Amino acid sequence: MAVRAQTPELQAMAAFVARSLALVSGAPAAKAADGVDAADTTAQLALDASLASAEHYHLQISPQQVRLSGGGVPGVFYALQTLLQLLPPDVALRGLPAQGACTLACASISDGPALGWRGMHLDCARHFFPRDFILRYIDLLALHKLNRFHWHLSDDQGWRFPSRRFPRLTEVGAWRERTVDGHTSNPGRSYREQPHGGYYSEDDIRAVVAYAAERQITVIPELDIPGHAAALLAAYPEYACGPRADGAPYQVEAHFGIFPDVLCPKEPTFAFLEQLLAEVVALFPGDYVHIGGDEVVKTAWAGCPHCQQLIREHGLGDENGLHGYFVARVAGILEKLGKKVLGWDEVMDGGVSGDTTIMCWNSNAGERALAAGYPVVMCPVDRVYFDFYQSTSLDEPAAIHGLTPLRAVYDYSPAALAAGATAGQLLGAQGNIWSEYLATPEAVCYTALPRLSALAESLWRGEGRQWADFCRRLPALTRRLRALGYTVADSHYKALLTPDTRRDGTLRVQLAGGVPGVRCRYTLDGAAPDAANASASGTASPTWLEIDRECVLRACGETPEGAPCGDERLHVVPHLALHRPVYYWRDEGLQQAPELALLTNGWRGNERIFHYHEWVVFDAERVDIVLDLERVRRVRRLRFNLEAGAHRQLARPAAVEVLASAADQKWQALARLDAAALDASGAVDIDLGHCALRYLRLRLHNSRRYYSPETRQRQRMPLYLDELVLT
């Protein structure tokens, strides 16, 4: 079983193809050879200049042989990936022989990518992942025809890049003493009291780079500067503007967030970075180095005499201009080293040069960057951040926040932005995986798959893809990925409960699966659905449930094998204030506040995974809001939640006051609860004594203080409310 390369530049790829086919067949790998077709040739590799790009390919399967042609070496590699994907899903493709023979139908396939930059990111700073898993992760990217691996190697919680010149970066910066347990935003933080850390050796990095290159993937390292620098400054505090504001030593952070530790733009700092980046460039041969530049807290710069002098001398205007100055200095270092600069979209705020490539994650950043003429890589936070939840089912593992279901990823079309951009300006897109709540390789794979597959299809096929077709192929894809040893989420088979947002005095909830054809079961009494007690939805279209009483909806879907999947819940309640307006009380009057409509939409957050967009957040020291029933009515009880569902704990106010008024807005005090009463439970239930009122006024006193490691001082935590239930 021979593999022949038609040209010398394909010899290395021919050897790779031979090894890959040997894994499938279980037979020893044949030697790759050069030359023309031969009778014993299993696969013939060729370059075809007529193809549209180096990444385009043509795969020809005939009774005699398989021919893999590419516009360049990458195209031949992608032809191989398609060939392997045509095999049955249960054929083991990683080191195990196939069970029995496989027959492929004759075929002729021509294909190529819609976008040039097709990437995935992995944060190895918040949690360290060993080299073996990084190689497995690259295998996953290669299977999906992705061509960029963005390797995040430093942050506040750990430094992973080896430096001979600055050994304390790994001796000190690679290790933290403990890690926050639970969500980092919970009011009462607890910790796993055990060290965590690690770093990659030079040999590790060379192995990863070579392994990726063989699979046509470029590795892009990221060292985050000038912010997200706590681990760096723990090792070398002399590159800060001075001591920490609270007088404590710089340290590798044990929890997650945005910290004020920032590099000072002084000459010794740039000399340090010049030496460090020379080491980076020596190990990473790709075109780009990512320098971060995001979420820079500029408080230290504002109080630093040197920084203020720089702002005056260079006419930078303010600390944002100083940010741009810092990025420009680092870009100059990298340009001398022969590299292009990548930065997160915040670097635009400092007016960086137009040849800086911008990685756009914030809302509307892509449009702004393209309009300003920057080269752009898209990775919008609400569509391709795979550390977000995949569903609202309570059995989902803890995530940072947010919700990005499979359909939202698949529907994302970065290529659509290219229409208003200069040719070649939109380089492509990637998915991001931040590891604050992902401590194991299995957790990374669970959060990535199958969303990575959906994104890969979007980036490769562009506008020609179809959701229904992807869903039809999804079970086979899942079996293939699991056969390869990857953990794959079934979240798309879980039920989704989506409240109707129309304000017509009724409550409706849509019940559907995350993909077409999922049968769902549900109950209206909070009991777990099963075949005995649950109603079943159809599979052809979503089911609408009309709610006429307070209840906890529970629902589950079914996997293709018929197993129940998920634990979706929604606490819904029709009540007197349903869809009634809520205002802020300011300057002795009512102030319009459309965002407060969430407080009377009829659904509560206590049975669900916490999502910011389902709650109203208040940051002020005193919250003063008014509910308008629009006519005088008698009311007996006010209920609301101060606690979320799964994975989050919310702050409590210091006190709650309830006041009432008829039509004249002259206020009568009805109730006051102090902190002790509120701490007893997250559910607040206040007896209003059958009071006649039109306006109900709620005051929340947010005077409590918590120590914030992010600001290094005591401060208020935000208050969240989900529903004001009036009966």
N, C-alpha and C positions, 0 to 999 in steps of 0.2 A: 504494500500500500504506500505508494510514493506521493510526495508533494513536490511539484516542480515550479521553480520561479523562472519567469521568462526573461527577467533582467536582473543584473547584479544587485540593484538597490532593494530588491524584494527578498534577498536571501534570508535576512533575519526574520522577516515576516513568515517566510515559508517554514522556518524552523518552529515558529510559534504555532502556525496552523497544524503542523505535524503533531506537536505535543497535544494540542486541543482535541484533534480527532482521535488520538490515542486514548485520551481520557474517556471519550464517548464509547469507543469500541472495546476498551479493555485490552487491546493488543499493544505490544511495544511500539514506541514511536519510530516511524521510519525516518531515514535520513532525508533531509530536504535536498533537492538537487536542482540544477539549472538546466536549461535547454528547452526544446520544443516538446510537443505532446508525445507521450509514449504509451504503449499498450498497458503498462502496469501503473499508470498515473491515476491516483484517486482524485487529486485536486491540482488544478493548473492555476497559477497566479500570474496576472499580467497588469500592465499599466495601459490605460486607454486615454489618450489625449483628447478624444472627442467628448469626454464627459465634462459636465459643467464646472466642476471644481475638484480639488484633491480629495474631498470627502464624499463625493458622489461615487456610486458603484453600480456594477452590473453583475448579477449572479445568474449563472446558467447551469441548470441541473439536467443532464442527459443520461441515457442508459449507460454510457461509457465512463463519464467522469463529471466532476464538478469544476466549473471555471469561475474564478473570482477575479473580477477586473475592477480597478479603481482609477480615478483620475490621479491619485497619488497613493502612497502607502496607507494613509488613513482610510481611504475608500476600500482598499482590499481588506483591511481589518473589519470594517463595518459589514462587508459582504460575508465575512466569516461569522460575525455575530448573528446576522440574519439566518445563515445556514444552521447554526446551533439552535436558534429559536424555532426553526421548523421541526425539530425533533420533538417527540412526545414529551410532555411536561415531567413525567415521572422518570425519565432517563436521567440518571445522576451525572452531572456535568463537572463534578469536582473530585477527581481521584478515585471514583468507584466505577467498575465496569457496568455497562448497560445490561439489563436483564433481557436476553434474547435479541433477535435481530430487529433492526429498524429499516423500514423501506420509505424512501422519500419519493413523492411524485415528481415527474419531470416538470421543470418550471423555468421561467425567465423573468427575473425581477430587476428593475432599474429604479434607483432611489437616491435621495440626497436630502440634506438638512435644509430647513427653512432659515435657521439662524446659525451664525458661526460660533458664537460663544454659548456653550451649553454646559452649565456647571452645577456643582454641588459644593457646599461649604460644610465644614465640621469644626466646631469649637472644642479644642482639646485643652483649653486653659481652665475652664470652670471644673471640668472633670477630665482626668488624664486617661487616655486610651492607649493600650500597648500597640507596638508596631504590627503584630500579627493581625490585629483588628483593622488597622489602617489599610493594610494590604487587602483584606476582605472587603473593606469599604470601596476601595478602588476597583475591585472586581465587579462590584455592584454598579458602579458608574459605567464601567466598560460594557457590561451587559446591556445597558440602556443607551449606548452610543453617545454618552456625555464625554466632553473633552477638556474640562477644567476641574481641578480639585483645589478649592480654596481652603488652605490649612491655617486655622486660627491658632497661633502659638503663644500668645501672651495676653494676659488681662490682669485685673486686680486680684484674682484668686489663684494665679499661678503663672510661672514662666517656664516654657518648655523647650526653648531653643538653646543648644549648647554653645558656649562662648569660651574659647581658650583665653582670650584677652581679659575677659571679665567673669571669672569663675563664680563669683558670688551670685550671679544671676540664677544659677541652678543650685548652688549650695544653700542659698537662703530663699531666693524667689520662687523656687519650684515647689515649696512645701508650705502648707498651712496647718495650723495646729488642730483645727476642728472645722466642722461644716454645719451650717444651719440645718435644723431638722424641721420639716414642714415648709410652708411658704415663707419666703424671706420678708413678706409684708405683714405677717401676722403680728398683732400687738405684743404678745408675750413670746418672744423668741426662745426656742430651746435649741440645743446643739448636739450633734454626734461628736462625742469627745474622743476623737481619734484622728491622728494626722492623715492628711491626704496629699498626694503629689506624685512627682515623677517628671522626667524630661527625656527627650530623644537624644541619642548619641549621634555623632557625625555619621557613623556607619548606618544607623537607623535611617537617617535622612537620605543618604545616598541610595540605600536599598529601596526606599519608598519612591524616590524620584525615578530610578531606573525601572522599577516595576510599573510605574505609571506610564513612562515613556514607551515601554513595550506595548502598552495598551492604548497608545495614541492620546494620552492624557497629560496635560501640562499641570504641574504643581505650582500653585501661587501661594507663597508664604505671607502671613500677616503678623507683624509685630505692632501692637496698638500704641501709638504715640500721637500727640503729647498727653492725652488723657488716658484713663484706664491704666494707670501707671503705678498702682499701689505695690505690686510685686516687684517691679523694677526699683522703686524707691526704697523698699524694704532692704534691698541689697546695696544700693548706692544712693543714700539720701542726699549726698552732696549735689545731685542734679535737680533737686527741688529748689523752690524759691526761698526756702528757709524751713524752720521747724514746723511741724503740724500746729494748727491753730489751737488745739487743745493740749499741746505740750507732750502728748504721747509719742512714742517712736513710730516711724512708719512700719507697717506690717502687711503681710499677705492677708487679704481679707477672707473672713470665714463665712460671710454671707454674700448676697447678691444685690446689685443695684448700681447706682452711679455715684462715684466718690469724688471728693475734691482734690485728690492727689494728682498732680500735674507736673510735667517737666518744665523747668524754667528755660526760656530762650536765651541763655547766656552762652558765650563761646565755649567754655568747657563742656557744656551739654552737646553742642554740635560736634566737637572733637570726639566725644564719646560715641555719638551716633555714627560718625564717619567710620570709625574703626569697627563698630558692631555691624554696620550694614555691609562692610567689605567682607566680613565673615559670612553673612547671609548670602550675598551674591556668589561667593565661592561654592556654595552648596546647592544653590537653586539656579539651574541654567535657563529657566524660562524668561520671557520678556518682561514680566511684571513682578514688582514687589508691592504689597499692600501695606500702607502705613496707618490704617485706621483713621484717626482724625475725628471720630464721632464723640458725641456726648461729653465734650470738654467743659468741665466746670471751671470757670475763669476767675473764681473768687481770689485765689492766691495771686494771680496776675494783677488783679485790681489793687491789691495791697502791697505789691512788690515795687520798691523804688527803681530797680533796674528795668523792670517791664514797663513802667510808666515813662521812663526816660527813652526807651526804645520807641514807644508809641509817639512821643514828641519828635524825636530825631528823624524818624522815617515817615512822619505824617500819616500814621496808620489810623488815626481817628479814635479808635477804642480797642477793647480787648478782642473784638471780632477781627479787626484788622491785624492784630498781633497774631491771632490764630492763622490767618492767611500767610503772614510773614514766616511763621514757624514751618508751615507745610511747604512753602516755597524753598526754604533753606534745605529741608530734607529732600525735596524733589531735586534740587541742584546736586546734592551728594549722589543720589541714585543715578541721575543722568550722566554724571562723570564716570560712574561705574557701569554704564551701558544698559541701564534698566528704565522701563517706563513706570510711572507712578500711578497707583490705584488708591483711592480714598473714598470713605463713605460720604454721602451727599452733604453733610454739614460743612465740609471743607469749602463748599461754594460760598458760604457766608463770609469768608475772609477774602473773597475775590481771587482765588487761585488761578494760575495761568490756564489758558484754553486747551493746552495739550494734556492736562491732568485727566485721567479716566475716572469718571464718577460712577460709583456703585450706589444706586438709588434705592433706598429702603423706606424713606418717609413718604407720606401722602403728597402727591403732586410733584415730588422731586424729579421724577423722570421727565415730565413736561418742562419743568424749569431748566433742567440741565440741557435738554435738547434745544430749547429755545435760545439758550446762551451759547450754544455751539460746542459743548463738551462731547467727547466720546462717552458712551453710556452703556452700563450693564444694569439691567433691571432686576430687582429682587424686592418687590413691595411687601411690606410687613404683613398686610392683611390677606395676602394670597399665597406666598411661598415661604413663610416662616413655619417650618415643620415642627418647631417646639411648641406650637399652639395645639389646643385640643382638636381631635378629629371628629368628635361628636359630643353631645351634651349628656350622654349616658353616664350614670353614676359609677359604672365599673371602669371608666377610663382612668388610667394612671394619672397622677398629678402632673400638671404642666404649668408653664409660667403664667399664662392667661390667654384670652382670645379663643376664637373658634375658626378653624379653617378646614371644612369638610372636603372630601375628595372631589366633589363636583366643582367647588370653588377653584381648586387648583387646576383641574382639567380645562375649565372655561377661561382661564387666564390666557390672554393673547398678547404677549409683548410685541409681536411682529406688527400689530395694528398701529403702534406708535411710530413706526418707520415712515408712514405716509407723509407726516409733516416734518420729517427730519432730512438733513442732507444725506446723500447716499453714503453708506458705510458708517454713519455716525452712531446708529444703534448697533452695538456689537452683538448683543444677545441678552441672555438672562440666566439666572441660577436660583436654586433653592438654598435656604440657610437653615442650619441646625445648631442652635445654641444649647449648651449642655448644663445649664443651671440645675435642671430637674431630671437629668439623664445621666445616671451614675454608672451604667453598664453598657456594653456593646448591644445586648439584647434590647435595652430601652431605646437606644439610637435607632436600631433597625425597626422597632415597632412604630416609632414616630415617623420614620422615613417612608415606610412601605404600607400601602401602595401609592402614597402621594408622590413619591419620587417618579414612579412609573407614569403617572398622569402628567407631571410636568415635562418629563422627557418626551412624551408624545406631542405635547404642545410645541416644544422647541424644535422638534424634528419635522413634524408634519405641517406646522403652521395652521393656516385657515382651512385646510382640507380635512381636518379630523371630525369625527362624529362621536358624541357621548354614548349613544346607544351601542355603537359598534365596539367602543372601548369596554363597556360593561359586559358585553357578550364574551369578550376575550379574557375578562378579568379572572374568572375561576381558574382557567388554565395557567395564566400568569402566576397566580398565587401558588398553585401547586408546584410550578417550576421553581419559584423563589424558595419555597419551603424545602424542596428536594435539595437545593443548594445549601441549606442550613441556615437560612435567614428567618428571623422572626417577622411575621407579617400581621398587621392589624386586620381585624374583621369589622372595624367600626362602620364601614359603609353598609353593612347588613343590619345595623341596629336601627330601631325605629327613631323617627324624628317627630317631635311634637312642636308645631309652629303656630302660635296664636295669631288669629286674624287681627289686623290693626285697624279695621274699619270701626268707626264710632257710630253705631246705629242702635245702641242700647242692648245688643246681644253679645254673647261671648261664643266665639267659634274657635276651634282648634283643628289644624290640619294634621292628619296622621299619615305618614308615608315612610318608606324605606329610603336609605341613602342612595340606592341605585334602583333602576327599574326592576319590577318583577318580584320585589321582596314582600312576602306576606307578613303582616304584623298582627299581634294579639294585644288587647288592651283591657284594662279594668278601670272603673270609676270610683273604687272605694279604697285605693291605696294598696290593695293586695297584689302580690306578684302574679303576673298573668301566667296561666298554664292552660292546657287543653280543657280542663274541667270547668274553670271559672271565668274564662276570658271570652270576649267577643273577638272575632277575626275580621280583618279588613281584606278587601280584594287585593289583587296584584296589578291590575291594569292601570289604576290611577289613584291619586291620593284620596283619602276618606276625610270628610269634614264632620266633626263632632260638634253638636250644639249643646252648650252647657247652661243648665238652668238652676244649678245649686252648687254650693261650695264642695269641691272634691279634689282629691289627688289622683290625677291621671297617671297610670303606669302602663308602659308599653314595651314590648320587645319585638325584634324582627326574627328572621330565620336565615341561617346560612343556606347555601345551595344543597347541603346534605340534610336539611330539615331540622338542625339543632337550634334551640332558642338562643338568641344573641342580643345582649344589652339589657340595660335597666334604665330606661328613659322615664323621667317623671316631670310632672308639671302641676303645681298647686294653683288652681284657678278658683275664683270666687266672684260671682255677681254680688254687688252691694250698692248701697244708696249713692255712693260717690262715683260709680262707674262712669268713666269718660267725662266726668265733670272737670272744669278748669281748675288749675292750681296756680297761684301767683306768689311772687315774693312780696313781702310787706316792707316797703322802703319809703322813707320820708313821709310817713303817715298816710300811705296810699298803696294801692295795688299796682304791681309792676308785672307786665306780661312776661311769661317764662315758658315758652313752648316745650323746653326740655323737661319740665316738671310733669308733662303728660304721662310719663312712665309711672307716676305715683297713683294713677287711677285707671290703668289699662286692664285690670282684672286678673293679673297673674303675678305670683309671688316667686321670690328667688330661693326660698329656704329649702326646697326639695331638689335643687339643681346644682350642677357644678357652677361655681361663681363665674360670672362674666360681667365685665365692667358695663357693657352696653345695655344690660338689663336692669341696672341700678342707677339711681341718681346720686351723684357724689357732691358733698358739701365740704369746702375747705375753710370757711370762715369761722371765727371764734364763736359767733352766734348765728344760728340758722333761724330765719323767721319767715314762715310760709303760710299761705291762706288757701284753704279749700272752699270753693264756692259751689253750694248745692243748687244755686240759681233760683231757689224759692225756699221759704221757711218750711222746715220739716222737723219732726221729732226723731231724735237719734238716741241710742242707748249705749253703744260701745264704739270705741276706736281701737283698732289693732294695727300693728305694724311690726316688721322684723328688724332686729339689729344683728342678725346673724345670717350668714350665707349657707349654702349647701356644702358640697364636698370640697375639701382641700384648702379652704380659706377660713380665717377667723377675722372678724371685723371689729373695729374699735367701738367703744361705748361713749355716749355723751356723758358729761358730768351731771346733767339734769335735763328733765323734759317738763315743759309747761304746755297746758292745753287751755285755750280761751275760746269763747263763743260770742257771736253777735247775731242779732236779727238783721234787718236791712240797713241799719244806721251805722254800722261798724263802730259801735261803742262796745268795748270788750269787757266780758265777764269771765273771771278766772274759774275754770272747772276742775282742774287737777294739776298736781305737780308731783313728779317722781324724782327722787334723788338718786345718787350714784349707786347706793346699796341696793335699791329696788331694781335698778336696771341691770346690775351685775348678776342677779339671780338667774336670769334666762335671757336668751336672745329674742324671745317673743314678748312684745309689750301688749298688754290688754288692759284698757282703761274704761272703767264704768262712768258713763256720762250722765246717768240719772234721768233718762228719758227727757232730755233737754230739747226745747224748741229753738232751732237756729237755722240761719242760712249760711253763715260763714263760720268755718272752724279754723282756728289759728293754732299753729304748732311752733313752739320755740324749742330749739335744741341748743344746749349750752356746751360748746366744744372747748372748754378751758383746760381740760386735762393735757398733760405733757408726757411725751415718751422720748427716751433718748434715741436719737437717730444717728447710726454710724455713718450715714451718707453725708449729713451736714455737720456731724460732730458736736451736736448740741441737742437740748431738749426742745421739742416742737410738737405742734398738734398733728395728729394723724387724721386723715379725712374720714368723714362719716358717710355711710351709705344707707339709703332707704330704697325699698322696692315697691311697696304698695301701702296706701292709706285705706284700710278697710273700715268702712263706716256702716253700721247696722242699727 
